[in-house]
Amino acid sequence: MLLGSIFMAAPAAHADTVLLNVSYDVTRELFKEINPAFIAEWKKTTGETITVNQSHGGSSKQARSVADGLEASVVTMNQANDIDFLADQGVVAADWAKRFPNNAAPFYSTMVYLVRKGNPKKIAGWDDLIKPGLKVIIPNPKTSGNGSYSYLAAWGSVIKKGGTEAQARDFVSKLFKNVPVLDGGGRGATTTFTQREIGDVLVTFENEVQLVRNEFGDNFEVVYPSSSILAESPVAVVDKVVDKKNIRKQATAYLQFLYSEAGQDIIAKHFLRPRSAIAAKKYATSFKPITLFTVDEVFGGWKNAQKKHFDDGGEFDKIFQSHR
């Protein structure tokens, strides 16, 4: 079953090659601009007409969909454990992270806060999110990379200040007591906060809060905590599919385009932090300096974080069930 929404980047008629990019929830606008740019570049350099289709949803939901048979040519996720899961299923190469630069992550982001105009609840940092009565909007950490990064950022904020695991668990438990609804993905959480007008603060990716501000103007404000988590967005060719369809060359070129200066410029324009020094300098005013900690540093890597926190029976399940 195909999860998420699909849009056509170009007409399919008479196309030589069709790629399907299965991606996470809040990259719709990014790939609406990336895809036609790649299609034009590919046509110019090879003469081949190519179509790129998109599927979007919660990152972990999307990974499971690919494992269940959705024939993605490439996956562009927002957490490494989703691609590790596909590697464990034999869908993606075990060494996927070494096949492209920067651990196969052409861009990154971090978790910040979106608050209502005037910041009426005076939210400044992670500690403010556990105030009694505050409503915090975070999507489900088990289905959404957005949610899992928010969870890990909150847990890590305690550890980085010298707190214990028990203190971190207590803090995150208090935080999720303040979460009134668990949407399946980041875009659903944004809709809950902005259009359904539920909640006092939305914890989400930096690029998402900037897109919301662009769309809704002065109704919202962005708040940066003093520290947050490095949220890399890894990519991989889906070997099982591209070899069957004989489209490895095109799929690989598509992901390589994300690292090109043209691709990096589009990425930065959409408020995702680029790897290119040129793009980073050009869009420097879009990215406020912030202290970032990594999943490796605090949690011993994504595999450990997944097993301890998000697998069935893990920390999140225990926390969530304790609130019922």
Protein Blocks (a to p, Z undefined) as FASTA:
>chain_A
ZZdjdddfbdfehpabdcdddddfklmmmmmmmmmmmmmmmmmmnopacddddddddfkl
mmmmmmnopacfbdcdfbfklmmmmmmnopacfklmmmpghhipabdcdddddddehiln
opabfklmmgghiacddddfklpmklmmmmmmmmmmmmmnopafklmmmmmmmmmmmpmb
dcfbfklmmmmmmmnopajbdcddfklmmmmmmmnommbccdddfbdcdddddddddfkl
mmmnopmmmmmmmmmmmmpmklmmmmmmnopacfblklmmmmmmmpccdddddfklmnop
aklmmmmmmmghiaklmmmmmmZZ
